[in-house]
Amino acid sequence: MLKTVLNLNAASCVFFGVIFVMFDRVVSAFIGTVPEIVIITLGTILIVNGLLLILVARQENPKRSHVMTFVIGDFAWVGLTIILLILGI
């Protein structure tokens, strides 16, 4: 189950990362006033994060500390997204 979740998270990260990098202008226009370089940077981070998730998911017994790093990162991503939405940024 854990490996499935890690792989799905990885797929999501890589998918959206590629969209952010390849279609930075479209994403920037959709979001609003976010500079394109920010979208490209976020996309790159998402791709790297997704690749790291794949590496961890391929381990026979993923280390708890590695998994928790991704959990904390995802929690922070969602939390910051909610804050930005509330602030209208």
N, C-alpha and C positions, 0 to 999 in steps of 0.2 A: 504494500500500500504506500509506504513512504517513498519508494523509488518511483512509483507512478506519479505521485504528487510532485516530486522534484522534476521529473521529466515534463509534466504538463506546465509547470512554472517556467522551466527552461524554454519550452516551445513558445509560450506566451511572450517571454522576454525577447527572444530572438525575432519573433514575428513583428512585434511592435517596434523593436529597435531598428529593424530593416525598413519598416514604413517611415519611421522618424528620419532616418538618414537619407533614404531615397526620395522621399516626398516632403522634405523639410519646409518648403514654401507653403504647400497645401496645409500641412499640420499647423504651421505658424498662423496662417490666415484663419483656420478653423478655430484655434484657441483664442486668438485675439492679437494682442500686441507683443507677444513673446518673440524676441529676436531669433532668427533662423539658426544662428550659431548655438543657441541654448538647446534648440530642438535636436540639432546634430549631435551635440555633446551628450544629451540624455539618451539618444538612440545608440550611440557608441557604448555608453555605460550599460544599457540594457543588453546589448549583444554580448559584451564581455561577461556580464552577470549570468546570462543564459548559458554561455559556454562553460563557465565555472560550475553552474548547476549540473550540467551534463556530466562533468568530470566526477562530481560528488555522487551523482546518481549511479554511476558505473561502478563505484566501489562496492565490494561485497557487503561490508558493514559500514555505512557512512558514519563518520564521527559525529557525535552529538554537537560538539562545538561548531563544526562546519554547518550542520543543519540549522542550528540556532542563529548563526550569522545571517543566513538567508531569511529566517523568520523575522529577525529584528529589522533587517533591511526592508522587507516587504511591509512590515508594520509601519516603519518610518515613512515609506513611500505613500501608503494610503493615508496616514495621518497628515502629512504635509499637503497632499492633494486636497483633503477635506478643508484644511486651513486656508489654502489658496482659494478654494471655491467660496468659502464663507466671506473671505476678505474681498472677493471679486477681482482677484489679480489674475 
